[in-house]
Amino acid sequence: METKMSDLQFHLIINDLQKMALYETKSRFYLIGSNNTQTKFRVLKIDRTEPYELVVTDDKVEYSEKQIKELLSMINEGNRTHMGQRHSTGLTRTVSAFGIVGFVRFLEGYYMILVTKRRKVAVIGLHTIYKVEDTHMIYIPNESVRKYHEDETKYVRLFQNVDLSSNFYFSYSYDLTNSLQYNMAPPKDISVDILKTFNASSKSFESTSSGEDTVNTNQNNSKDTEHEGGPKRFQAEVEVHVKSASRSGDAKNEESKSSSKERPSKKKNLMYGMRKKPNEKYMWNSYLLKPVGKDLHPAWILSITHGFVAQSNISVYGRSFFLTLMARRSCRYAGTRFLKRGANFEGDVANEVETEQLVFDAHVSSFNIGKFTSFVQVRGSIPAHWSQDVSKMVPKPPIMIDVPDPYAVTAGKHFNHLLRRHGAPIVVLNLVKRRERRPHESILSSEFYHIINQLNITLPPQHQIQYVAFDMARVNKAKDENVMSRLSDIAYRAVKKTGIFQSSPPYYSHHLNPDQDYRQLEWTSSQGDSGFGTKKTIEPDSRQGRNQTGVVRVNCVDCLDRTNTAQFSLGKCALAFQLYALGVLSKPFLEWDSDCVRMLEELYEDHGDTLALQYGGSQLVHRIKTYRRTAPWTSQGNDIMQTLSRYYSNTFSDTEKQNAINLFLGLYIANKAPVPIWELTTDYHLHHSLARGEKPCHSGSSSQWWDHDVMEALPLPVDQEKDTVSFLVPVTPGQAKIDTYVDYHRPTEFCILSELFTCHMSHSVRDYMPNFTTDESPFSVRRRPGKRQEELSRHTQNSLPVTIKNPNMSGQASTSSTASSGTSSTESEGSDDEVLSVVSEGSEGGLAMSTHSTTLSLASFFPPMTESYGKFPRRLSRSDDNIYKRYVLLGYSTISSNSTGPPLLVQRSSFTMDNCYETDPPSVPRRSREVYSNHVAMATLGPQPPAHRELLMYQKFASSA
């Protein structure tokens, strides 16, 4: 039977070197890397005798624990100063680490930067994402050969201004520089070559009776190592394993033929481990790894991204769905707010951030059979050559167009990058003001509009850039307008254009009861060749998943406050479709004031604050609550403080921060520059190749701004269609390099459940659900009276004082005016769980407040038990009643006892002698063991079809409905 593409399984390779120890001698550094179980080791030797050169030796040999101890002992013996000194050592352990950030040199020798502290912040399937908590910078050359320079300490201090412990992330198995859709996509051409080789070898095996167990297309002896050189070299080195049983004699061959007709043959899945090339656009330590990137084993290489990562748990009646928000900041044309505006001549824009929203079922964590969804959106400055004059001390410096671009060459390069990475269509959501008394932002709005029109002239109609202009600030000032409802309409249309990524086929229920909005999403398959200007669509009941084709690009002037609110609206709309695709919602719609949306809002608030601090120097000024009009009036003071903080940062500290970024990213190389970086008047030539004279002014056609391969692959992204796999190796099930279960759960380590990451993750039930409620759904509406109380306080300024006795809101009874009632609502805004029971059923404005003094009774806050929990169905049994009576008598005896000690309790039942070291396993019924076994098997086999009896029961139930 011929092998199909579905029989191939590709797994991401886990980086083996997750623990490191640096040993030091006078002449060398020895960096010892090991896996988590410390059974496999590698050694990196770094020479310390060269004052300026970096000499790193990787023998690419894997050592055992015994071998590495013998090696260290031999190095220690060989580096002792005197033969008689047994207690003196020539090998000293310097520092423990978790990864290499890179190597850098200024004016003296090289430095090595190591990650010394990490923290788990998210999990994607079983792939763990870590945040860098602390690093250590070590000078490599020995003091005896060091040649000092007076400016070296200045450069070191400037380099360390880029705080690596602030929002830098890495993973040992998951590529953070690419999206989930890219990471889960199998290699295209390599898969076809494997199938051809496997089917050809299977046919040749059937025609012969040699009974060989392995077919190898490589002439050399192929070992279980990672093949370097990418797909082309792998085509000549691929090794295909064919499982067979040798038959002798014609009678046995006849028996095998007859048995094969009676029962279907089981095909063996071919498993391959792969490591894809990281995208250097989002890899912030690519310059630091450049001196050693080609010489080291891939296990030493660690890709570090900069941005934001956060994760929350949406608990749907006990079933967990992990919501992850991930932002990766581009390291090209990176910098601070007023110093980096617009774009450079390569099409890289300022403040470009790719935000990805992932939702997956946490109970089935395998990439091959799990259910994963994601939605990607982009923010970035307007792709034109514009800037603001920061020499004048004004809050809003004037906007100027520096370089006219009539053919939109720079914008064409930028959108060519977007088409290459995300596909088509590209939806541009421009939030810049369009009409002003004095032209300020409107200059950019009109410029951007003409740029889009210029680029759409040469694009096919089905792939043209879709431009949406929304003056968000103007609409927010209007009293009769609702910004969020307008943004929700725009988000709904935009998400329907791009779709979402879905790894698994849709549920059968989606085919039986189709939702019109869900069916209108673009179903795009990445299988096969789409051709020029065509889109390969598949039906909703296909066995393939869904790809996101295209991206929504959001921008305002700074791409901070308004952009973050618009991205939240896009994320809310996409989250509804993601939960519907996972079978959680009956319709792709989420209510605003539900626990799930509140959780998403807090994620985007943290997301916006983090990105605003990185680019603008302060947190968000206008938050999501500001545009939703649910923010308390005291937030105006916080907005003023954030504005002042941003102004101070932009005026006094942005220049030094920009110099640190240029030094960290390798845009300025100290030992090659004639002038120190702090003496440069501008860094324009560092970010623009045209200013350095490296590229001609006019390169390529002015009308054809897109690449040929991009247009041939549209609407699919060409980066996903092309094979960018750097390593591919045949693996077997349970092998350490692909066993994410062992890598995540660490069964060999002693751990405390309360200290696990999943226990501290933000939880919809623990952190968002009200304390006193019987509705545990995270999608139910929780009425939030904060906004309505503030509106009521504004409309009742002339009312009499109101007496409110509510310990849940203010902690004590107080008589206050409407201004103070607004204050009390502000204090309770941070804890919605406490104020939910205060809302009156009959009034839309929250509390039913009158103009006369009103005292609220206790019954209005605490309804009867029967109203909340219903009537008790039956009386207590006699045995339960006796137990309760004995409990009450025990309390009476304790109170009436004259002895000071506790009452003496006599043990009437036997207890096991369990302790923290050993325990007796409890007896579990066979039926319970079967249920648990089926539950565990579901993680590897996936959901199984229902039994015939259950199917008949469901059909009977459906027919009766």
Buried (B, 14 or more C-beta within 10 A) or exposed (E): EEBEEEBBBBBBBBBBBBBBBBBBBEBBBBBBBBBBBEEBBBBBBBBBEBBEEBEBEBEEEBBEEEEBEEBBEEBBEEBBEEEEEEEEBBBEEBBEBBBBBBBBBBBBBBBBBBBBBBEBBBBBBBBBBBBBBEBBBBBBBBEEEBEEBEBBEBBBEBBBBBEBBEBBBBBBBBBBBBBBBBBBBBBBBBBEBBBEBBBEBBEEBEEEEEEEEEBBBEEEEBEEEBBEEBBEEBBEBBBBBBEEEEBEEEEEEEEEEEEEEEEEEEEEEBBBBBBBBBBEBBBBBBBBBEBBBEEBBBBBBBBBBBBBBBBBBBBBEEEBBBBBBBBBBBBBBBBBBBBBBBBBBBBBBBBBBBBBBBBBBBEBBBBBBBBBBBBBBBBBBBBBBBBBEBEEEEEEBEBEBEEEBEBBBBBBBBBBBBBBBBBBBBBBBBBBBBEBEEBBBBBBBEBBBBBBEBBBEBBEEEBBBBBBBBBBBBBBEEEEEBBBEBBBEBBBEBBBBBBBBBBBBBBEEBEEEEBEBBEEBBBBBBEEEBEEBEBBEBEBEBEBBBBBBBBBBBBBBBBBBBBBBBBBBBBBBBBBBBBBBBBBBEEBBBEBBBBBBBBBBBBBBBBBBBBBBBBBBBBBBBBBBBBBEBBBBEBEEBBEEBBEBBBEBBEEEBBBBBBBBBBBBBBBBBEEEEEBBEEBEEBBEBBBEBEEEEEEEEEEEEEEBBBEEBBBBBBBBBBBBBBBBBBBBBBEEEBBBBBBBBBBEEEEEEEEEEEEBBEEBBBBBEBBBBEEBEEBBBBBEBBBBBBBBBBBBEEBEEBEBBBBBBEBBBEEEBEBBBEBBBBBBBBBBEEBBBBBBBBBEEEEBBBBBEEEEEEBEEEEEEEEEEEEEEEEEEEEEEEEEEEEEEEEEEEEEEEEEEEEEEEEEEEEEEEEEEEEEEEEEEEEEEEEEEEEEEEEEBBEEBEEEEEEEEEEEEEEEEEEE
